[in-house]
Amino acid sequence: MKALPTVMTVCVLITLLVLFALTLFSLDSMFYAGYHNGKQLRDDLNSAFVYYCNDSSFNSSHSDTVVTRRLYADRPTSDFRIEVQPWGLYERVGVSFGNDTRSTRLLGRVQDAPHEAALWLCSHEVALSLAGATQVIGTVYLPFDGINYMEVEGRPFSGETLHKADTRLSDEQLPAADSTAIARMDRILEASVHDRLTLSADQPCHDTIIAARTVIVEEGFVGTLQIVASDTVIISEHAHLRYPSGVYLKNEKVKPYLQLGAHSSLEGYAILFDGSEEIPSSGLDVQCNYSQNDSALFRGLLYVDGIADVRGTLQGGIYLKECYYLPPDGIYAGTIHDALITRDSTLAYPLLLKECEYRRREIKTLRKQQE
């Protein structure tokens, strides 16, 4: 009888150990199932975005759209809901599975323009002249009159000459912009109530769209935003608009103007439409629409339906109606001076130009999925 309590104690301990082992196994199975389900949901979210980026049947780049699709025909739980909204010249795309799992991401286009040019200069009665240390890497669309390599201010050309295989003939007009995209940006501009906005270094902006007549980005500013303006945008020295940012400028009466100051950067797009009736390319006073300092960086789609004075580093696709080199004491028509222009096909480009491929490219996640 004295051994009975000991036996009972041992039996209880064994029972507790068995229950503990079963509990651990159950918890392990639950955690594994939770991890597997979470991973499956993440994979399904990513697959849904890949589906949208490559399936042109969505065809929803210009309107708010909500669509329901199924990833896998034999799995009803793979039904997802996708909502597409324009976000400036990009797209904000939300994917949801059920009520609990959602991801919202910013997308652009794989293709900037059908030509995928490093440099496009409209064909007028002026040849393209390269001066200084200018180098263009990628396909170049030239005016009918071809290309010159010229000495400027006593300094001979020291850049790289173009290979014939990399040159094409441009047209008299820039690649056409989509009228729906333009109308959408114009509505943003028309809704603006601001005359002049100043962005200072102590007021960072992220994933924002602002509209005003004039925008001054002060020295030291760093942010990601799209600026829609009707007059002037100044990006001051050491100010940086990080990818994916953009500037859209349009005016039918006065010359819109965008300036990139010394050691500044703009990554995303710069779109300028000069609809004024002034004659821009004659006489001794040439007013340009786009001016870039020789220490500045532009990366993305540069589309100037006007006059551009491009210097420094430019990466992406550069489309210019006219180009001038405008030093303080001279005017050089059709000239690009001390610029490094490189084609970049890794970016997500804005949804602006017509006849591009449908394919999208993911830029960033705006809101993380919930599990």
C-alpha positions as CSV (number, residue, x, y, z in Angstrom):
1,M,0.0,0.0,0.0
2,K,2.9,2.3,0.6
3,A,3.9,2.0,-3.1
4,L,0.4,3.1,-4.3
5,P,0.9,6.9,-4.0
6,T,4.2,6.5,-5.8
7,V,2.6,4.6,-8.6
8,M,-0.2,7.1,-8.9
9,T,2.3,10.0,-8.9
10,V,4.3,8.3,-11.7
11,C,1.1,7.6,-13.7
12,V,0.0,11.2,-13.4
13,L,3.4,12.5,-14.5
14,I,3.4,10.1,-17.5
15,T,-0.1,11.3,-18.4
16,L,1.0,14.9,-18.1
17,L,4.1,14.2,-20.3
18,V,1.9,12.5,-22.9
19,L,-0.6,15.4,-22.9
20,F,2.3,17.9,-23.1
21,A,3.8,16.0,-26.1
22,L,0.4,15.9,-27.8
23,T,-0.1,19.6,-27.1
24,L,3.3,20.4,-28.6
25,F,2.5,18.3,-31.6
26,S,-0.8,20.1,-32.0
27,L,0.8,23.5,-31.6
28,D,3.5,22.6,-34.1
29,S,0.9,21.4,-36.6
30,M,-1.1,24.6,-36.0
31,F,2.0,26.8,-36.5
32,Y,3.0,24.9,-39.6
33,A,-0.5,25.2,-41.0
34,G,-0.5,28.9,-40.2
35,Y,2.9,29.4,-41.8
36,H,1.9,27.4,-44.9
37,N,-1.3,29.3,-45.3
38,G,0.4,32.6,-44.8
39,K,3.1,31.7,-47.4
40,Q,0.4,30.5,-49.8
41,L,-1.4,33.8,-49.4
42,R,1.8,35.8,-50.0
43,D,2.5,33.7,-53.1
44,D,-1.1,34.1,-54.3
45,L,-0.8,37.9,-53.9
46,N,2.4,38.1,-55.9
47,S,1.0,35.8,-58.5
48,A,-2.1,38.0,-58.9
49,F,0.1,41.1,-59.5
50,V,2.2,39.1,-62.0
51,Y,-1.1,38.1,-63.7
52,Y,-2.2,41.8,-63.9
53,C,1.1,43.0,-65.1
54,N,1.2,40.7,-68.1
55,D,-2.5,40.2,-69.1
56,S,-3.7,42.9,-71.4
57,S,-7.3,41.8,-71.1
58,F,-7.5,43.9,-67.9
59,N,-7.0,46.9,-70.1
60,S,-7.7,49.3,-67.3
61,S,-5.0,51.8,-67.5
62,H,-7.3,54.8,-67.8
63,S,-10.2,54.3,-65.6
64,D,-11.1,53.1,-62.1
65,T,-11.8,49.4,-62.4
66,V,-12.7,46.5,-60.1
67,V,-12.3,43.0,-61.5
68,T,-12.6,39.5,-60.0
69,R,-10.5,36.7,-61.4
70,R,-9.3,33.2,-60.4
71,L,-5.7,32.2,-60.3
72,Y,-6.2,28.5,-60.5
73,A,-9.2,26.9,-62.2
74,D,-9.4,24.0,-59.7
75,R,-9.0,26.1,-56.6
76,P,-12.0,28.4,-55.8
77,T,-10.1,29.9,-52.8
78,S,-7.8,31.5,-55.4
79,D,-10.4,34.0,-56.4
80,F,-9.1,37.5,-56.0
81,R,-10.4,41.0,-56.4
82,I,-8.3,43.6,-58.2
83,E,-8.9,47.4,-58.1
84,V,-7.0,49.8,-60.4
85,Q,-6.9,53.5,-59.9
86,P,-4.7,56.1,-61.7
87,W,-2.2,57.7,-59.4
88,G,-0.8,60.6,-61.4
89,L,0.9,59.0,-64.3
90,Y,1.3,55.7,-62.5
91,E,-1.3,53.1,-61.3
92,R,-2.3,52.2,-57.8
93,V,-3.4,48.6,-57.9
94,G,-5.0,46.8,-55.0
95,V,-5.3,43.0,-54.8
96,S,-7.4,41.2,-52.1
97,F,-8.3,37.6,-51.3
98,G,-11.4,37.5,-49.2
99,N,-11.8,40.2,-46.5
100,D,-8.5,39.9,-44.7
101,T,-5.6,39.8,-47.1
102,R,-4.8,42.8,-49.3
103,S,-1.8,44.4,-50.9
104,T,-1.7,47.8,-52.7
105,R,1.2,48.5,-55.0
106,L,2.3,51.2,-57.3
107,L,2.9,50.2,-60.9
108,G,4.2,51.7,-64.1
109,R,4.8,50.5,-67.7
110,V,7.7,48.3,-68.8
111,Q,7.9,50.4,-72.0
112,D,8.3,54.2,-72.1
113,A,7.5,54.5,-75.8
114,P,7.4,52.1,-78.8
115,H,10.8,53.3,-80.0
116,E,12.6,52.7,-76.7
117,A,15.1,55.4,-77.5
118,A,18.0,56.6,-75.5
119,L,17.6,59.9,-77.3
120,W,14.9,61.2,-79.7
121,L,15.2,64.6,-81.4
122,C,12.5,65.7,-83.7
123,S,13.4,66.1,-87.4
124,H,13.6,69.8,-88.3
125,E,16.0,71.6,-90.6
126,V,18.8,71.4,-88.1
127,A,21.2,68.5,-87.6
128,L,21.9,67.2,-84.1
129,S,25.3,68.5,-82.9
130,L,27.2,66.8,-80.1
131,A,29.7,68.9,-78.2
132,G,32.1,68.7,-75.3
133,A,32.3,65.3,-73.6
134,T,28.8,64.2,-74.7
135,Q,28.1,60.5,-74.9
136,V,24.9,58.7,-75.9
137,I,24.5,54.9,-75.1
138,G,21.6,53.2,-76.8
139,T,19.4,53.8,-79.9
140,V,19.4,57.5,-81.1
141,Y,16.6,58.9,-83.4
142,L,18.1,61.7,-85.4
143,P,16.8,64.5,-87.6
144,F,17.0,64.0,-91.4
145,D,20.0,66.2,-91.6
146,G,22.0,63.7,-89.4
147,I,24.7,64.5,-86.8
148,N,27.7,66.8,-86.3
149,Y,30.5,66.7,-83.8
150,M,31.4,70.3,-83.1
151,E,33.9,72.5,-81.3
152,V,32.3,74.8,-78.8
153,E,34.1,77.7,-77.1
154,G,37.4,76.6,-78.4
155,R,36.9,73.1,-77.0
156,P,36.9,70.2,-79.5
157,F,34.5,67.3,-79.2
158,S,35.8,64.7,-76.7
159,G,32.9,62.4,-76.3
160,E,32.0,59.2,-78.1
161,T,30.9,59.2,-81.8
162,L,27.7,57.3,-82.5
163,H,27.7,53.9,-84.3
164,K,25.6,53.9,-87.4
165,A,23.9,50.7,-86.2
166,D,22.5,52.7,-83.2
167,T,21.0,55.5,-85.2
168,R,17.5,55.8,-86.7
169,L,15.5,58.6,-88.4
170,S,13.1,60.5,-86.2
171,D,9.9,62.2,-87.2
172,E,8.9,65.8,-87.2
173,Q,6.7,65.2,-84.1
174,L,7.4,63.6,-80.8
175,P,5.8,60.1,-80.2
176,A,2.1,60.8,-79.5
177,A,0.8,61.1,-75.9
178,D,-2.4,59.4,-74.9
179,S,-5.2,62.1,-74.7
180,T,-6.9,60.3,-71.8
181,A,-3.8,60.5,-69.7
182,I,-3.3,64.2,-70.6
183,A,-6.9,65.0,-69.8
184,R,-6.6,63.3,-66.4
185,M,-3.5,65.3,-65.5
186,D,-5.1,68.5,-66.7
187,R,-8.0,67.9,-64.4
188,I,-5.6,67.6,-61.5
189,L,-4.1,71.0,-62.5
190,E,-7.5,72.6,-62.9
191,A,-8.5,71.5,-59.4
192,S,-5.5,73.3,-57.9
193,V,-6.2,76.2,-55.6
194,H,-2.6,77.2,-55.1
195,D,-0.6,79.8,-56.9
196,R,2.8,79.0,-55.5
197,L,4.1,76.2,-53.3
198,T,7.4,75.9,-51.6
199,L,8.8,72.5,-50.4
200,S,11.4,72.9,-47.7
201,A,13.9,70.3,-46.3
202,D,12.0,70.0,-43.1
203,Q,8.7,69.2,-44.8
204,P,9.3,65.8,-46.6
205,C,6.6,64.4,-48.9
206,H,6.2,60.7,-49.7
207,D,3.9,59.2,-52.4
208,T,2.1,62.5,-52.8
209,I,0.6,64.4,-55.7
210,I,0.6,68.2,-55.5
211,A,-0.7,70.8,-58.0
212,A,0.1,74.5,-58.2
213,R,1.0,77.2,-60.7
214,T,4.6,77.4,-59.4
215,V,6.5,74.9,-57.2
216,I,9.9,75.7,-55.6
217,V,11.7,72.6,-54.2
218,E,14.2,74.1,-51.8
219,E,17.8,73.0,-51.1
220,G,18.1,69.9,-49.0
221,F,14.6,68.6,-49.8
222,V,14.3,64.8,-50.2
223,G,11.0,63.1,-51.1
224,T,8.9,61.1,-53.5
225,L,6.1,63.0,-55.2
226,Q,4.4,64.0,-58.4
227,I,4.2,67.7,-59.2
228,V,1.6,69.0,-61.6
229,A,2.1,72.7,-62.5
230,S,1.2,75.3,-65.1
231,D,4.1,77.7,-64.9
232,T,7.4,76.9,-63.3
233,V,9.1,74.1,-61.2
234,I,12.5,74.8,-59.7
235,I,14.4,72.0,-58.2
236,S,17.1,73.8,-56.2
237,E,20.7,72.7,-55.5
238,H,21.1,69.5,-53.6
239,A,17.3,68.8,-53.7
240,H,16.2,65.3,-54.6
241,L,12.9,63.9,-55.9
242,R,13.5,60.2,-55.6
243,Y,12.0,57.4,-57.8
244,P,9.1,57.2,-58.4
245,S,8.6,61.0,-58.7
246,G,7.6,63.2,-61.6
247,V,6.9,66.7,-62.9
248,Y,4.1,67.5,-65.3
249,L,4.1,71.0,-66.8
250,K,1.7,72.3,-69.3
251,N,0.6,75.8,-70.5
252,E,-1.1,77.1,-73.6
253,K,-0.3,80.8,-73.0
254,V,3.1,81.1,-71.4
255,K,6.3,79.0,-71.6
256,P,6.4,76.4,-68.8
257,Y,9.8,75.9,-67.3
258,L,11.5,73.2,-65.3
259,Q,15.0,73.6,-63.9
260,L,17.3,71.1,-62.2
261,G,19.9,72.8,-60.1
262,A,23.4,71.8,-59.3
263,H,23.8,68.4,-57.6
264,S,20.0,67.9,-57.7
265,S,18.1,64.9,-59.0
266,L,14.7,63.9,-60.4
267,E,13.9,60.2,-60.9
268,G,10.6,59.2,-62.5
269,Y,9.5,61.5,-65.3
270,A,9.5,65.1,-66.5
271,I,6.7,65.9,-69.0
272,L,6.5,69.4,-70.5
273,F,4.0,70.8,-73.1
274,D,4.6,74.2,-74.4
275,G,1.5,75.4,-76.2
276,S,2.4,79.1,-76.3
277,E,2.3,80.9,-79.6
278,E,5.8,82.4,-79.1
279,I,8.4,81.5,-81.7
280,P,10.9,79.8,-79.6
281,S,13.8,79.0,-81.9
282,S,14.7,82.2,-83.7
283,G,16.4,85.4,-82.7
284,L,19.0,86.0,-80.0
285,D,16.8,85.4,-77.1
286,V,15.9,81.7,-76.7
287,Q,13.8,80.7,-73.8
288,C,14.1,77.0,-73.0
289,N,11.5,74.9,-71.2
290,Y,13.9,72.4,-69.6
291,S,17.2,73.3,-68.1
292,Q,19.5,70.8,-66.4
293,N,22.8,71.7,-64.6
294,D,25.9,69.7,-65.6
295,S,26.1,68.2,-62.2
296,A,22.4,67.1,-62.0
297,L,20.9,63.7,-62.5
298,F,17.7,62.9,-64.4
299,R,16.4,59.3,-64.5
300,G,13.2,58.2,-66.2
301,L,11.1,59.5,-69.1
302,L,12.0,63.0,-70.2
303,Y,9.5,64.3,-72.7
304,V,9.9,68.0,-73.7
305,D,7.4,69.3,-76.3
306,G,9.5,72.5,-76.5
307,I,13.2,73.4,-76.0
308,A,15.6,71.6,-73.7
309,D,19.1,72.4,-72.6
310,V,20.3,69.1,-71.3
311,R,23.6,68.5,-69.6
312,G,24.9,66.3,-66.9
313,T,23.6,62.7,-66.5
314,L,20.4,61.5,-68.0
315,Q,19.3,57.8,-67.8
316,G,16.1,56.4,-69.3
317,G,14.3,57.6,-72.4
318,I,14.9,61.2,-73.6
319,Y,12.4,62.7,-76.1
320,L,13.0,66.3,-77.2
321,K,11.3,68.5,-79.8
322,E,14.3,70.9,-79.9
323,C,17.6,71.1,-78.0
324,Y,19.9,74.1,-77.4
325,Y,23.1,74.6,-75.6
326,L,22.7,78.0,-73.9
327,P,25.9,79.1,-72.1
328,P,25.9,82.7,-70.7
329,D,27.5,84.1,-73.8
330,G,26.2,82.1,-76.7
331,I,23.4,80.2,-78.4
332,Y,24.0,76.8,-80.1
333,A,20.9,75.4,-81.9
334,G,20.4,71.7,-82.1
335,T,23.3,71.1,-79.7
336,I,23.8,68.9,-76.7
337,H,26.9,69.7,-74.6
338,D,28.6,67.7,-71.8
339,A,25.8,65.2,-71.3
340,L,25.9,61.5,-70.6
341,I,22.7,59.9,-71.9
342,T,22.1,56.2,-71.3
343,R,19.1,54.1,-72.2
344,D,17.6,52.5,-69.1
345,S,15.1,49.7,-69.6
346,T,14.9,48.6,-66.0
347,L,12.6,51.4,-64.8
348,A,8.8,51.4,-64.5
349,Y,7.8,54.2,-66.8
350,P,4.8,56.5,-66.6
351,L,1.6,55.7,-68.5
352,L,1.8,58.6,-71.0
353,L,2.6,57.6,-74.6
354,K,0.4,55.8,-77.0
355,E,1.0,52.5,-78.8
356,C,3.1,51.1,-75.9
357,E,3.0,47.5,-74.9
358,Y,0.5,46.7,-72.1
359,R,3.0,45.1,-69.7
360,R,3.3,46.7,-66.3
361,R,6.2,46.8,-63.8
362,E,5.9,46.9,-60.0
363,I,7.5,49.9,-58.4
364,K,6.8,49.6,-54.7
365,T,4.3,48.4,-52.1
366,L,2.1,51.1,-50.7
367,R,0.3,49.0,-48.2
368,K,1.5,45.7,-46.9
369,Q,-0.7,42.7,-46.9
370,Q,-2.6,41.6,-43.8
371,E,-2.5,38.0,-42.7
